[in-house]
Amino acid sequence: MKKEIKYEEAVRQLEDIVSRMEEGDMDIDILGEELKKAQALIKICKDKLTKTDAEIKKLLAKG
């Protein structure tokens, strides 16, 4: 992933990849590329969720 993308956009792209995989719209060459992209998107989502969780816990601890 070249640029920072929002969580919602990453999820939308993941849903699109999964949908195309389920429909059988990918040939084997594209499938490998899309799986790599999906892995990167999953990492982005996981990192954003972890960061947000830590921020929420920090705010709750202060209050």
PDB file of N, H, CA, C and O in Angstrom:
ATOM      1  N   MET A   1       0.838  -1.165   0.000  1.00  0.00           N
ATOM      2  CA  MET A   1       0.000   0.000   0.000  1.00  0.00           C
ATOM      3  C   MET A   1       0.893   1.241   0.000  1.00  0.00           C
ATOM      4  O   MET A   1       1.708   1.426   0.903  1.00  0.00           O
ATOM      5  N   LYS A   2       0.740   2.054  -0.975  1.00  0.00           N
ATOM      6  H   LYS A   2       0.077   1.904  -1.709  1.00  0.00           H
ATOM      7  CA  LYS A   2       1.624   3.186  -1.171  1.00  0.00           C
ATOM      8  C   LYS A   2       1.287   4.356  -0.264  1.00  0.00           C
ATOM      9  O   LYS A   2       2.188   4.997   0.277  1.00  0.00           O
ATOM     10  N   LYS A   3       0.002   4.643  -0.089  1.00  0.00           N
ATOM     11  H   LYS A   3      -0.730   4.122  -0.528  1.00  0.00           H
ATOM     12  CA  LYS A   3      -0.391   5.798   0.692  1.00  0.00           C
ATOM     13  C   LYS A   3      -1.259   5.362   1.864  1.00  0.00           C
ATOM     14  O   LYS A   3      -1.814   4.263   1.884  1.00  0.00           O
ATOM     15  N   GLU A   4      -1.355   6.246   2.823  1.00  0.00           N
ATOM     16  H   GLU A   4      -0.905   7.138   2.806  1.00  0.00           H
ATOM     17  CA  GLU A   4      -2.204   5.985   3.986  1.00  0.00           C
ATOM     18  C   GLU A   4      -3.662   6.011   3.534  1.00  0.00           C
ATOM     19  O   GLU A   4      -4.111   6.970   2.906  1.00  0.00           O
ATOM     20  N   ILE A   5      -4.387   4.958   3.858  1.00  0.00           N
ATOM     21  H   ILE A   5      -4.022   4.179   4.368  1.00  0.00           H
ATOM     22  CA  ILE A   5      -5.806   4.938   3.511  1.00  0.00           C
ATOM     23  C   ILE A   5      -6.618   4.801   4.783  1.00  0.00           C
ATOM     24  O   ILE A   5      -6.135   4.305   5.801  1.00  0.00           O
ATOM     25  N   LYS A   6      -7.846   5.245   4.708  1.00  0.00           N
ATOM     26  H   LYS A   6      -8.239   5.648   3.881  1.00  0.00           H
ATOM     27  CA  LYS A   6      -8.730   5.161   5.864  1.00  0.00           C
ATOM     28  C   LYS A   6      -9.174   3.719   6.070  1.00  0.00           C
ATOM     29  O   LYS A   6      -9.195   2.910   5.143  1.00  0.00           O
ATOM     30  N   TYR A   7      -9.522   3.431   7.301  1.00  0.00           N
ATOM     31  H   TYR A   7      -9.505   4.088   8.055  1.00  0.00           H
ATOM     32  CA  TYR A   7      -9.975   2.089   7.671  1.00  0.00           C
ATOM     33  C   TYR A   7     -11.143   1.646   6.794  1.00  0.00           C
ATOM     34  O   TYR A   7     -11.147   0.526   6.284  1.00  0.00           O
ATOM     35  N   GLU A   8     -12.118   2.508   6.621  1.00  0.00           N
ATOM     36  H   GLU A   8     -12.115   3.418   7.035  1.00  0.00           H
ATOM     37  CA  GLU A   8     -13.306   2.168   5.844  1.00  0.00           C
ATOM     38  C   GLU A   8     -12.966   1.821   4.404  1.00  0.00           C
ATOM     39  O   GLU A   8     -13.566   0.920   3.818  1.00  0.00           O
ATOM     40  N   GLU A   9     -12.001   2.537   3.833  1.00  0.00           N
ATOM     41  H   GLU A   9     -11.513   3.269   4.309  1.00  0.00           H
ATOM     42  CA  GLU A   9     -11.586   2.261   2.453  1.00  0.00           C
ATOM     43  C   GLU A   9     -10.870   0.917   2.370  1.00  0.00           C
ATOM     44  O   GLU A   9     -11.066   0.161   1.419  1.00  0.00           O
ATOM     45  N   ALA A  10     -10.040   0.623   3.368  1.00  0.00           N
ATOM     46  H   ALA A  10      -9.881   1.237   4.141  1.00  0.00           H
ATOM     47  CA  ALA A  10      -9.348  -0.668   3.390  1.00  0.00           C
ATOM     48  C   ALA A  10     -10.349  -1.813   3.469  1.00  0.00           C
ATOM     49  O   ALA A  10     -10.208  -2.816   2.771  1.00  0.00           O
ATOM     50  N   VAL A  11     -11.359  -1.663   4.319  1.00  0.00           N
ATOM     51  H   VAL A  11     -11.474  -0.847   4.886  1.00  0.00           H
ATOM     52  CA  VAL A  11     -12.393  -2.693   4.448  1.00  0.00           C
ATOM     53  C   VAL A  11     -13.167  -2.838   3.147  1.00  0.00           C
ATOM     54  O   VAL A  11     -13.473  -3.955   2.730  1.00  0.00           O
ATOM     55  N   ARG A  12     -13.489  -1.718   2.498  1.00  0.00           N
ATOM     56  H   ARG A  12     -13.241  -0.810   2.836  1.00  0.00           H
ATOM     57  CA  ARG A  12     -14.211  -1.769   1.224  1.00  0.00           C
ATOM     58  C   ARG A  12     -13.404  -2.525   0.174  1.00  0.00           C
ATOM     59  O   ARG A  12     -13.951  -3.339  -0.571  1.00  0.00           O
ATOM     60  N   GLN A  13     -12.103  -2.253   0.117  1.00  0.00           N
ATOM     61  H   GLN A  13     -11.659  -1.592   0.722  1.00  0.00           H
ATOM     62  CA  GLN A  13     -11.253  -2.942  -0.850  1.00  0.00           C
ATOM     63  C   GLN A  13     -11.171  -4.437  -0.539  1.00  0.00           C
ATOM     64  O   GLN A  13     -11.187  -5.263  -1.451  1.00  0.00           O
ATOM     65  N   LEU A  14     -11.082  -4.783   0.744  1.00  0.00           N
ATOM     66  H   LEU A  14     -11.069  -4.112   1.485  1.00  0.00           H
ATOM     67  CA  LEU A  14     -11.072  -6.199   1.130  1.00  0.00           C
ATOM     68  C   LEU A  14     -12.365  -6.886   0.715  1.00  0.00           C
ATOM     69  O   LEU A  14     -12.345  -7.994   0.180  1.00  0.00           O
ATOM     70  N   GLU A  15     -13.488  -6.221   0.966  1.00  0.00           N
ATOM     71  H   GLU A  15     -13.504  -5.321   1.401  1.00  0.00           H
ATOM     72  CA  GLU A  15     -14.780  -6.794   0.586  1.00  0.00           C
ATOM     73  C   GLU A  15     -14.865  -7.007  -0.920  1.00  0.00           C
ATOM     74  O   GLU A  15     -15.424  -8.001  -1.385  1.00  0.00           O
ATOM     75  N   ASP A  16     -14.309  -6.073  -1.673  1.00  0.00           N
ATOM     76  H   ASP A  16     -13.855  -5.266  -1.295  1.00  0.00           H
ATOM     77  CA  ASP A  16     -14.305  -6.187  -3.128  1.00  0.00           C
ATOM     78  C   ASP A  16     -13.472  -7.391  -3.579  1.00  0.00           C
ATOM     79  O   ASP A  16     -13.888  -8.143  -4.461  1.00  0.00           O
ATOM     80  N   ILE A  17     -12.311  -7.566  -2.980  1.00  0.00           N
ATOM     81  H   ILE A  17     -11.973  -6.956  -2.263  1.00  0.00           H
ATOM     82  CA  ILE A  17     -11.447  -8.701  -3.323  1.00  0.00           C
ATOM     83  C   ILE A  17     -12.155 -10.010  -3.013  1.00  0.00           C
ATOM     84  O   ILE A  17     -12.172 -10.923  -3.838  1.00  0.00           O
ATOM     85  N   VAL A  18     -12.739 -10.102  -1.826  1.00  0.00           N
ATOM     86  H   VAL A  18     -12.725  -9.360  -1.155  1.00  0.00           H
ATOM     87  CA  VAL A  18     -13.443 -11.328  -1.426  1.00  0.00           C
ATOM     88  C   VAL A  18     -14.612 -11.610  -2.364  1.00  0.00           C
ATOM     89  O   VAL A  18     -14.827 -12.752  -2.769  1.00  0.00           O
ATOM     90  N   SER A  19     -15.349 -10.590  -2.700  1.00  0.00           N
ATOM     91  H   SER A  19     -15.174  -9.662  -2.371  1.00  0.00           H
ATOM     92  CA  SER A  19     -16.497 -10.750  -3.600  1.00  0.00           C
ATOM     93  C   SER A  19     -16.064 -11.296  -4.961  1.00  0.00           C
ATOM     94  O   SER A  19     -16.684 -12.212  -5.502  1.00  0.00           O
ATOM     95  N   ARG A  20     -14.985 -10.715  -5.505  1.00  0.00           N
ATOM     96  H   ARG A  20     -14.482  -9.972  -5.066  1.00  0.00           H
ATOM     97  CA  ARG A  20     -14.510 -11.186  -6.810  1.00  0.00           C
ATOM     98  C   ARG A  20     -13.971 -12.612  -6.728  1.00  0.00           C
ATOM     99  O   ARG A  20     -14.110 -13.386  -7.675  1.00  0.00           O
ATOM    100  N   MET A  21     -13.358 -12.955  -5.602  1.00  0.00           N
ATOM    101  H   MET A  21     -13.245 -12.326  -4.834  1.00  0.00           H
ATOM    102  CA  MET A  21     -12.867 -14.325  -5.426  1.00  0.00           C
ATOM    103  C   MET A  21     -14.039 -15.304  -5.369  1.00  0.00           C
ATOM    104  O   MET A  21     -14.006 -16.367  -5.988  1.00  0.00           O
ATOM    105  N   GLU A  22     -15.071 -14.928  -4.617  1.00  0.00           N
ATOM    106  H   GLU A  22     -15.098 -14.065  -4.114  1.00  0.00           H
ATOM    107  CA  GLU A  22     -16.239 -15.803  -4.480  1.00  0.00           C
ATOM    108  C   GLU A  22     -16.970 -15.996  -5.805  1.00  0.00           C
ATOM    109  O   GLU A  22     -17.514 -17.067  -6.076  1.00  0.00           O
ATOM    110  N   GLU A  23     -16.977 -14.957  -6.620  1.00  0.00           N
ATOM    111  H   GLU A  23     -16.535 -14.087  -6.401  1.00  0.00           H
ATOM    112  CA  GLU A  23     -17.661 -15.033  -7.912  1.00  0.00           C
ATOM    113  C   GLU A  23     -16.815 -15.738  -8.974  1.00  0.00           C
ATOM    114  O   GLU A  23     -17.301 -16.051 -10.061  1.00  0.00           O
ATOM    115  N   GLY A  24     -15.555 -15.979  -8.649  1.00  0.00           N
ATOM    116  H   GLY A  24     -15.160 -15.725  -7.766  1.00  0.00           H
ATOM    117  CA  GLY A  24     -14.679 -16.628  -9.616  1.00  0.00           C
ATOM    118  C   GLY A  24     -14.232 -15.702 -10.720  1.00  0.00           C
ATOM    119  O   GLY A  24     -13.927 -16.155 -11.824  1.00  0.00           O
ATOM    120  N   ASP A  25     -14.185 -14.395 -10.440  1.00  0.00           N
ATOM    121  H   ASP A  25     -14.432 -14.027  -9.544  1.00  0.00           H
ATOM    122  CA  ASP A  25     -13.824 -13.401 -11.449  1.00  0.00           C
ATOM    123  C   ASP A  25     -12.317 -13.167 -11.584  1.00  0.00           C
ATOM    124  O   ASP A  25     -11.903 -12.234 -12.272  1.00  0.00           O
ATOM    125  N   MET A  26     -11.496 -13.992 -10.942  1.00  0.00           N
ATOM    126  H   MET A  26     -11.833 -14.749 -10.382  1.00  0.00           H
ATOM    127  CA  MET A  26     -10.051 -13.778 -11.004  1.00  0.00           C
ATOM    128  C   MET A  26      -9.364 -14.984 -11.593  1.00  0.00           C
ATOM    129  O   MET A  26      -9.654 -16.127 -11.242  1.00  0.00           O
ATOM    130  N   ASP A  27      -8.442 -14.702 -12.501  1.00  0.00           N
ATOM    131  H   ASP A  27      -8.207 -13.773 -12.786  1.00  0.00           H
ATOM    132  CA  ASP A  27      -7.623 -15.812 -12.979  1.00  0.00           C
ATOM    133  C   ASP A  27      -6.483 -16.029 -11.986  1.00  0.00           C
ATOM    134  O   ASP A  27      -6.282 -15.211 -11.088  1.00  0.00           O
ATOM    135  N   ILE A  28      -5.762 -17.085 -12.135  1.00  0.00           N
ATOM    136  H   ILE A  28      -5.925 -17.749 -12.865  1.00  0.00           H
ATOM    137  CA  ILE A  28      -4.747 -17.491 -11.170  1.00  0.00           C
ATOM    138  C   ILE A  28      -3.628 -16.456 -11.029  1.00  0.00           C
ATOM    139  O   ILE A  28      -3.077 -16.293  -9.941  1.00  0.00           O
ATOM    140  N   ASP A  29      -3.290 -15.763 -12.103  1.00  0.00           N
ATOM    141  H   ASP A  29      -3.737 -15.895 -12.987  1.00  0.00           H
ATOM    142  CA  ASP A  29      -2.234 -14.752 -12.037  1.00  0.00           C
ATOM    143  C   ASP A  29      -2.656 -13.561 -11.172  1.00  0.00           C
ATOM    144  O   ASP A  29      -1.875 -13.058 -10.365  1.00  0.00           O
ATOM    145  N   ILE A  30      -3.869 -13.133 -11.348  1.00  0.00           N
ATOM    146  H   ILE A  30      -4.504 -13.542 -12.003  1.00  0.00           H
ATOM    147  CA  ILE A  30      -4.384 -12.000 -10.572  1.00  0.00           C
ATOM    148  C   ILE A  30      -4.644 -12.410  -9.131  1.00  0.00           C
ATOM    149  O   ILE A  30      -4.487 -11.597  -8.220  1.00  0.00           O
ATOM    150  N   LEU A  31      -5.033 -13.641  -8.916  1.00  0.00           N
ATOM    151  H   LEU A  31      -5.160 -14.301  -9.656  1.00  0.00           H
ATOM    152  CA  LEU A  31      -5.339 -14.121  -7.573  1.00  0.00           C
ATOM    153  C   LEU A  31      -4.161 -13.926  -6.621  1.00  0.00           C
ATOM    154  O   LEU A  31      -4.350 -13.452  -5.500  1.00  0.00           O
ATOM    155  N   GLY A  32      -2.967 -14.277  -7.042  1.00  0.00           N
ATOM    156  H   GLY A  32      -2.813 -14.662  -7.952  1.00  0.00           H
ATOM    157  CA  GLY A  32      -1.784 -14.102  -6.206  1.00  0.00           C
ATOM    158  C   GLY A  32      -1.545 -12.649  -5.829  1.00  0.00           C
ATOM    159  O   GLY A  32      -1.234 -12.340  -4.679  1.00  0.00           O
ATOM    160  N   GLU A  33      -1.692 -11.761  -6.804  1.00  0.00           N
ATOM    161  H   GLU A  33      -1.944 -12.013  -7.739  1.00  0.00           H
ATOM    162  CA  GLU A  33      -1.513 -10.329  -6.553  1.00  0.00           C
ATOM    163  C   GLU A  33      -2.562  -9.810  -5.574  1.00  0.00           C
ATOM    164  O   GLU A  33      -2.252  -9.051  -4.655  1.00  0.00           O
ATOM    165  N   GLU A  34      -3.803 -10.231  -5.785  1.00  0.00           N
ATOM    166  H   GLU A  34      -4.054 -10.847  -6.531  1.00  0.00           H
ATOM    167  CA  GLU A  34      -4.890  -9.770  -4.924  1.00  0.00           C
ATOM    168  C   GLU A  34      -4.754 -10.300  -3.496  1.00  0.00           C
ATOM    169  O   GLU A  34      -5.123  -9.615  -2.542  1.00  0.00           O
ATOM    170  N   LEU A  35      -4.227 -11.512  -3.349  1.00  0.00           N
ATOM    171  H   LEU A  35      -3.928 -12.068  -4.124  1.00  0.00           H
ATOM    172  CA  LEU A  35      -4.009 -12.049  -2.002  1.00  0.00           C
ATOM    173  C   LEU A  35      -2.945 -11.239  -1.264  1.00  0.00           C
ATOM    174  O   LEU A  35      -3.076 -10.997  -0.064  1.00  0.00           O
ATOM    175  N   LYS A  36      -1.902 -10.821  -1.964  1.00  0.00           N
ATOM    176  H   LYS A  36      -1.796 -11.017  -2.939  1.00  0.00           H
ATOM    177  CA  LYS A  36      -0.874  -9.976  -1.355  1.00  0.00           C
ATOM    178  C   LYS A  36      -1.476  -8.634  -0.938  1.00  0.00           C
ATOM    179  O   LYS A  36      -1.202  -8.128   0.149  1.00  0.00           O
ATOM    180  N   LYS A  37      -2.295  -8.073  -1.817  1.00  0.00           N
ATOM    181  H   LYS A  37      -2.517  -8.484  -2.701  1.00  0.00           H
ATOM    182  CA  LYS A  37      -2.952  -6.808  -1.506  1.00  0.00           C
ATOM    183  C   LYS A  37      -3.870  -6.976  -0.293  1.00  0.00           C
ATOM    184  O   LYS A  37      -3.905  -6.113   0.584  1.00  0.00           O
ATOM    185  N   ALA A  38      -4.607  -8.079  -0.244  1.00  0.00           N
ATOM    186  H   ALA A  38      -4.578  -8.780  -0.957  1.00  0.00           H
ATOM    187  CA  ALA A  38      -5.502  -8.340   0.883  1.00  0.00           C
ATOM    188  C   ALA A  38      -4.721  -8.451   2.184  1.00  0.00           C
ATOM    189  O   ALA A  38      -5.163  -7.942   3.214  1.00  0.00           O
ATOM    190  N   GLN A  39      -3.572  -9.106   2.151  1.00  0.00           N
ATOM    191  H   GLN A  39      -3.213  -9.519   1.314  1.00  0.00           H
ATOM    192  CA  GLN A  39      -2.743  -9.216   3.355  1.00  0.00           C
ATOM    193  C   GLN A  39      -2.320  -7.835   3.857  1.00  0.00           C
ATOM    194  O   GLN A  39      -2.356  -7.571   5.059  1.00  0.00           O
ATOM    195  N   ALA A  40      -1.926  -6.968   2.946  1.00  0.00           N
ATOM    196  H   ALA A  40      -1.897  -7.183   1.970  1.00  0.00           H
ATOM    197  CA  ALA A  40      -1.515  -5.611   3.321  1.00  0.00           C
ATOM    198  C   ALA A  40      -2.704  -4.837   3.897  1.00  0.00           C
ATOM    199  O   ALA A  40      -2.556  -4.107   4.877  1.00  0.00           O
ATOM    200  N   LEU A  41      -3.871  -4.996   3.291  1.00  0.00           N
ATOM    201  H   LEU A  41      -3.991  -5.589   2.494  1.00  0.00           H
ATOM    202  CA  LEU A  41      -5.064  -4.309   3.783  1.00  0.00           C
ATOM    203  C   LEU A  41      -5.464  -4.809   5.171  1.00  0.00           C
ATOM    204  O   LEU A  41      -5.869  -4.020   6.025  1.00  0.00           O
ATOM    205  N   ILE A  42      -5.353  -6.102   5.392  1.00  0.00           N
ATOM    206  H   ILE A  42      -5.024  -6.743   4.698  1.00  0.00           H
ATOM    207  CA  ILE A  42      -5.664  -6.666   6.706  1.00  0.00           C
ATOM    208  C   ILE A  42      -4.720  -6.093   7.758  1.00  0.00           C
ATOM    209  O   ILE A  42      -5.146  -5.763   8.865  1.00  0.00           O
ATOM    210  N   LYS A  43      -3.438  -5.975   7.412  1.00  0.00           N
ATOM    211  H   LYS A  43      -3.093  -6.243   6.512  1.00  0.00           H
ATOM    212  CA  LYS A  43      -2.473  -5.402   8.361  1.00  0.00           C
ATOM    213  C   LYS A  43      -2.821  -3.954   8.677  1.00  0.00           C
ATOM    214  O   LYS A  43      -2.741  -3.537   9.833  1.00  0.00           O
ATOM    215  N   ILE A  44      -3.204  -3.191   7.675  1.00  0.00           N
ATOM    216  H   ILE A  44      -3.269  -3.529   6.736  1.00  0.00           H
ATOM    217  CA  ILE A  44      -3.597  -1.796   7.885  1.00  0.00           C
ATOM    218  C   ILE A  44      -4.777  -1.735   8.850  1.00  0.00           C
ATOM    219  O   ILE A  44      -4.768  -0.953   9.801  1.00  0.00           O
ATOM    220  N   CYS A  45      -5.790  -2.560   8.605  1.00  0.00           N
ATOM    221  H   CYS A  45      -5.798  -3.195   7.833  1.00  0.00           H
ATOM    222  CA  CYS A  45      -6.981  -2.560   9.458  1.00  0.00           C
ATOM    223  C   CYS A  45      -6.623  -2.964  10.889  1.00  0.00           C
ATOM    224  O   CYS A  45      -7.058  -2.327  11.849  1.00  0.00           O
ATOM    225  N   LYS A  46      -5.841  -4.006  11.020  1.00  0.00           N
ATOM    226  H   LYS A  46      -5.488  -4.524  10.241  1.00  0.00           H
ATOM    227  CA  LYS A  46      -5.449  -4.482  12.348  1.00  0.00           C
ATOM    228  C   LYS A  46      -4.665  -3.404  13.092  1.00  0.00           C
ATOM    229  O   LYS A  46      -4.922  -3.158  14.270  1.00  0.00           O
ATOM    230  N   ASP A  47      -3.718  -2.763  12.421  1.00  0.00           N
ATOM    231  H   ASP A  47      -3.510  -2.963  11.464  1.00  0.00           H
ATOM    232  CA  ASP A  47      -2.920  -1.710  13.049  1.00  0.00           C
ATOM    233  C   ASP A  47      -3.793  -0.538  13.491  1.00  0.00           C
ATOM    234  O   ASP A  47      -3.615  -0.002  14.584  1.00  0.00           O
ATOM    235  N   LYS A  48      -4.737  -0.144  12.638  1.00  0.00           N
ATOM    236  H   LYS A  48      -4.882  -0.580  11.750  1.00  0.00           H
ATOM    237  CA  LYS A  48      -5.622   0.971  12.985  1.00  0.00           C
ATOM    238  C   LYS A  48      -6.510   0.612  14.172  1.00  0.00           C
ATOM    239  O   LYS A  48      -6.726   1.442  15.055  1.00  0.00           O
ATOM    240  N   LEU A  49      -7.025  -0.608  14.204  1.00  0.00           N
ATOM    241  H   LEU A  49      -6.851  -1.283  13.487  1.00  0.00           H
ATOM    242  CA  LEU A  49      -7.867  -1.033  15.325  1.00  0.00           C
ATOM    243  C   LEU A  49      -7.063  -1.099  16.623  1.00  0.00           C
ATOM    244  O   LEU A  49      -7.549  -0.693  17.679  1.00  0.00           O
ATOM    245  N   THR A  50      -5.848  -1.605  16.544  1.00  0.00           N
ATOM    246  H   THR A  50      -5.453  -1.935  15.687  1.00  0.00           H
ATOM    247  CA  THR A  50      -4.985  -1.688  17.729  1.00  0.00           C
ATOM    248  C   THR A  50      -4.666  -0.295  18.259  1.00  0.00           C
ATOM    249  O   THR A  50      -4.719  -0.059  19.466  1.00  0.00           O
ATOM    250  N   LYS A  51      -4.336   0.627  17.358  1.00  0.00           N
ATOM    251  H   LYS A  51      -4.293   0.435  16.377  1.00  0.00           H
ATOM    252  CA  LYS A  51      -4.016   1.993  17.759  1.00  0.00           C
ATOM    253  C   LYS A  51      -5.235   2.673  18.393  1.00  0.00           C
ATOM    254  O   LYS A  51      -5.114   3.336  19.423  1.00  0.00           O
ATOM    255  N   THR A  52      -6.385   2.510  17.786  1.00  0.00           N
ATOM    256  H   THR A  52      -6.484   1.971  16.949  1.00  0.00           H
ATOM    257  CA  THR A  52      -7.602   3.119  18.318  1.00  0.00           C
ATOM    258  C   THR A  52      -7.952   2.531  19.681  1.00  0.00           C
ATOM    259  O   THR A  52      -8.351   3.259  20.590  1.00  0.00           O
ATOM    260  N   ASP A  53      -7.806   1.225  19.823  1.00  0.00           N
ATOM    261  H   ASP A  53      -7.482   0.633  19.085  1.00  0.00           H
ATOM    262  CA  ASP A  53      -8.069   0.571  21.100  1.00  0.00           C
ATOM    263  C   ASP A  53      -7.167   1.132  22.195  1.00  0.00           C
ATOM    264  O   ASP A  53      -7.630   1.408  23.302  1.00  0.00           O
ATOM    265  N   ALA A  54      -5.879   1.301  21.890  1.00  0.00           N
ATOM    266  H   ALA A  54      -5.503   1.076  20.991  1.00  0.00           H
ATOM    267  CA  ALA A  54      -4.929   1.847  22.863  1.00  0.00           C
ATOM    268  C   ALA A  54      -5.296   3.281  23.240  1.00  0.00           C
ATOM    269  O   ALA A  54      -5.204   3.661  24.408  1.00  0.00           O
ATOM    270  N   GLU A  55      -5.708   4.070  22.259  1.00  0.00           N
ATOM    271  H   GLU A  55      -5.783   3.761  21.311  1.00  0.00           H
ATOM    272  CA  GLU A  55      -6.101   5.459  22.524  1.00  0.00           C
ATOM    273  C   GLU A  55      -7.337   5.511  23.413  1.00  0.00           C
ATOM    274  O   GLU A  55      -7.406   6.334  24.326  1.00  0.00           O
ATOM    275  N   ILE A  56      -8.305   4.649  23.161  1.00  0.00           N
ATOM    276  H   ILE A  56      -8.249   3.981  22.419  1.00  0.00           H
ATOM    277  CA  ILE A  56      -9.527   4.616  23.966  1.00  0.00           C
ATOM    278  C   ILE A  56      -9.200   4.209  25.404  1.00  0.00           C
ATOM    279  O   ILE A  56      -9.688   4.823  26.353  1.00  0.00           O
ATOM    280  N   LYS A  57      -8.378   3.179  25.559  1.00  0.00           N
ATOM    281  H   LYS A  57      -7.982   2.681  24.788  1.00  0.00           H
ATOM    282  CA  LYS A  57      -7.991   2.733  26.904  1.00  0.00           C
ATOM    283  C   LYS A  57      -7.269   3.855  27.651  1.00  0.00           C
ATOM    284  O   LYS A  57      -7.496   4.050  28.846  1.00  0.00           O
ATOM    285  N   LYS A  58      -6.413   4.584  26.963  1.00  0.00           N
ATOM    286  H   LYS A  58      -6.230   4.425  25.993  1.00  0.00           H
ATOM    287  CA  LYS A  58      -5.675   5.688  27.570  1.00  0.00           C
ATOM    288  C   LYS A  58      -6.649   6.785  28.040  1.00  0.00           C
ATOM    289  O   LYS A  58      -6.522   7.306  29.148  1.00  0.00           O
ATOM    290  N   LEU A  59      -7.608   7.119  27.189  1.00  0.00           N
ATOM    291  H   LEU A  59      -7.711   6.695  26.289  1.00  0.00           H
ATOM    292  CA  LEU A  59      -8.596   8.139  27.545  1.00  0.00           C
ATOM    293  C   LEU A  59      -9.465   7.694  28.716  1.00  0.00           C
ATOM    294  O   LEU A  59      -9.768   8.490  29.605  1.00  0.00           O
ATOM    295  N   LEU A  60      -9.859   6.446  28.718  1.00  0.00           N
ATOM    296  H   LEU A  60      -9.613   5.800  27.996  1.00  0.00           H
ATOM    297  CA  LEU A  60     -10.691   5.919  29.808  1.00  0.00           C
ATOM    298  C   LEU A  60      -9.922   5.880  31.130  1.00  0.00           C
ATOM    299  O   LEU A  60     -10.499   6.092  32.196  1.00  0.00           O
ATOM    300  N   ALA A  61      -8.634   5.612  31.055  1.00  0.00           N
ATOM    301  H   ALA A  61      -8.164   5.440  30.189  1.00  0.00           H
ATOM    302  CA  ALA A  61      -7.804   5.565  32.265  1.00  0.00           C
ATOM    303  C   ALA A  61      -7.660   6.955  32.879  1.00  0.00           C
ATOM    304  O   ALA A  61      -7.554   7.088  34.098  1.00  0.00           O
ATOM    305  N   LYS A  62      -7.656   7.980  32.046  1.00  0.00           N
ATOM    306  H   LYS A  62      -7.741   7.872  31.056  1.00  0.00           H
ATOM    307  CA  LYS A  62      -7.545   9.348  32.545  1.00  0.00           C
ATOM    308  C   LYS A  62      -8.828   9.799  33.243  1.00  0.00           C
ATOM    309  O   LYS A  62      -8.793  10.558  34.212  1.00  0.00           O
ATOM    310  N   GLY A  63      -9.951   9.318  32.732  1.00  0.00           N
ATOM    311  H   GLY A  63      -9.979   8.701  31.945  1.00  0.00           H
ATOM    312  CA  GLY A  63     -11.258   9.765  33.235  1.00  0.00           C
ATOM    313  C   GLY A  63     -11.633   9.068  34.474  1.00  0.00           C
ATOM    314  O   GLY A  63     -12.702   9.327  35.028  1.00  0.00           O
TER     315      GLY A  63
END
